[in-house]
Amino acid sequence: MTGISRRRFVQTSAMGAAFAGFYGPWQHLHAQARPIRLGLTNDASGQFGNSGRDDHRGIRMAIEEQNAKGGVLGRKIEWITADTESNPAVATRVAERFITREDCSILLGALHSGVANAITQVANKSGTIYLNTNSSAPSEAGENCSRIKFVWDGNGSNFIKAAVQNAVNTIGKNWVQLTNDYVYGHSTAATTKTLVEKAGGKITENLLVPQNTRDFTAYLLKIQQLKPDVVSTAMGGDDNKALREQVAQLGMGENPAWIEPQADWPDVWGAPQSLSGVFGTTWYHKLELPGVDEFVKRWQAFNKNDTGAIPVPGNVSYNGYIATRELFRAIERAGSTNNIQIIRALEGLKMPAAERMQHFDAYINPNTHQVNQTIYLARKNPKPGDNTDHFDILSWTEPQQVEDEAAPGKCKLVPYEQVPTVDA
Amino acid sequence: MLNLLPHLVNGLMLGLLFALIALGFTLIVGLMEQINLAHGSLFALGAYVALQFLGPQPPLPPEAAQHWLALAPGWRYALTLLIAPCVVGVLGIAVEVCMRRTYGKDPLYGLLLTFGAALVIEESIRLVWGTRDHVLAVPAQMSGAFIFQGLIWSTYRFYAAGLAILVIALTWLVIEKTPYGAVIKAGAHDSEMVRALGINLPRYRLGVFVFGTMLAAFAGIVIAPIWGIRPHMGVDAVIPAFLIIVLGGVGSFWGAVLAALLVGLAIGLTGAYASEWSLLSIYVLLVAVVSFRARGLFGKKSMLEA
């Protein structure tokens, strides 16, 4: 040992050890102790309460699985939730509270497009990343898009695009629309009209249905008087369930033909006998694809003590789960919890079909933040394999073929420099 | 141009259903001067109790359940229409006993108490039956559809409207043609005098509240096959019920029935001719009536107007 005395070496080592003993573990503990906090903005009551709870189950399952693996970037994930009540005004208050008082750096969850849009407005102000897990209004990745928001469900345009051309050719050109009088209904109906007219059909009437309508007899009588070939619906939540039930009671499910953008699994579960016509979905628990059975079993194990849970997962819980899982992967790829870096890690993301348990690879459009994915068309299953087998999957379409072409023209994402920086 | 007749028929039928929904609410407001905000939750509970009795596992001892399930579906349904409101009526007793402390005090106490009861009942429903939707199946004879005026109509809606007429008539008979009804009305008008006559008024009040509760539950059972069953379905009932009693005039039985028919017609006709107005129309109707007649269609004149 040259140039340093033994005494000096021992002193330096002791000081170093003392410093490491103080500073090193303190740093380590600090990183461990500071979890990433997520705000789950799920509807637990109101029009979309039932589906909102299923969305919540999927998100929670992804969080639990990630925490079981040690969290993200070595940090535990914490979550809080509050009922957004299927009400945009309540959602605004919840989002404000989560961001300003609960220290949530990322928000997840929505069914109602008004709720999703309200949360986006709040999240925009602080640059908080928001994952719209299940609201499928085309406007969410169109005029209401945002740099901080990613839309994980297939949107109304995707579903309608998969169905319209075929329906105009094979069923008829005269269409009537039943449109829920809020943002999802209007934006889906506008897309449907464009596509029907492009395919050579005609919208003879668009019947607007106020939210919370429970009696559809006046509408169903009018539809009979108008005698359309096809009725295209853009209805959501409890309104849609009541409509389906009343259509089934009248035996009008087959004539005229009914086309519904998406049948959410929690809505179907309560009244499967009321399913009619052709409808879309993004996932089904009986898809014959690798990983599906195993995912169903994991989901069932996770929810075994939840008395309100449906026996099998559906599209809503699936979307919640996938969105959350991909968020964690994006954070790990980014190696950071900085919002801009996470956004960059999600933009343009390509997700292999096998990992998403769908037929085709999915991708996030970097210009709209819409997750483009396989779109399935289904009908009521005439030969169910068991008491959960309510869908008969008719077709699956590649995301490129059903991409919402109008969305990029409507969506203007602000430059990164204009997004406030957030670090979780 | 659309044929108007089917929409008038539909509007009247809808009005009868609204009258059924509002009946229990009207009774309690009119005879007890209490606003029962738990009306909607009791309406929902009626539907859930009926669901249990009409399902494969009725809430009965094993032997009784076997006999029950052996009955024809029509009989089971008819008996459920009687049993389920009685079950909910027991809860009505509990709510009324709690409400006694609020009588004669600021009406806000009664409002808060029944609002709290509504929340407790709704959450209890979630705990017991879960959050998913249910469908209340009706006997085959009452379900299905038929053709009238070249259009398909739901058979069940006509049965439901018929049941509404029956219950409206029975309620009117109880209030107007029985000594019990006379005491109740007298008690609402001058409770001290009725007590001075040696009548046990709290017992009569309990009777009114339980009857109102049972009517709410009955309405829930009748409406459930049309609206579907979900924990928060009561909200869909309590808002129109409130609107109807204000429109008809607080305390007026026939005012409430007429108001319900007008509300049904407003929704039915606007649904056909200006669909985006179908729910808003009832509020426009309320504003129009109250603007010219502040006490509603048949409401009693207040001291200030005399």
Interface residues (C-beta under 8 A of the other chain):
Chain A: S45 G46 G49 N50 R53 D181 L207 L208 V209 P210 N212 T213 R214 D215 T217 A218 Y219 L220 L221 K222 Q224 Q225 D238 K241 A242 E245 Q246 Q249 L250 G251 M252 P266 D267 W269 G270 A271 Q273 S274 T307 G308 I310
Chain B: L2 N3 P6 H7 N10 G11 M13 L14 L17 R126 L127 G130 T131 R132 D133 H134 V135 S143 G144 A145 L151 I152 W153 S154 Y156 R157 P225 I226 W227 G228 R230 P231 H232 D236 I267 G268 L269 T270 G271 A272 S275 E276 S278 L279 L280
